[in-house]
Amino acid sequence: MNKWVERIGWKNFFKKTGLPFTRFHIDDWGRTRHTLNTSTHIRF
């Protein structure tokens, strides 16, 4: 799937699959401590 998306591009991927593109698909790396579990505390 990754190679297919890289080949056709993200814009065409969403167009061909019919999936809606929302702002939640973009990770701007803000607040990375919350998006990537970087603490040493184990969370379940």
ABEGO torsion letter per residue (X at the ends): XAAAAAAAEAAAAAAAAGBBBBAAABBAGBGAAAABBABABBBX
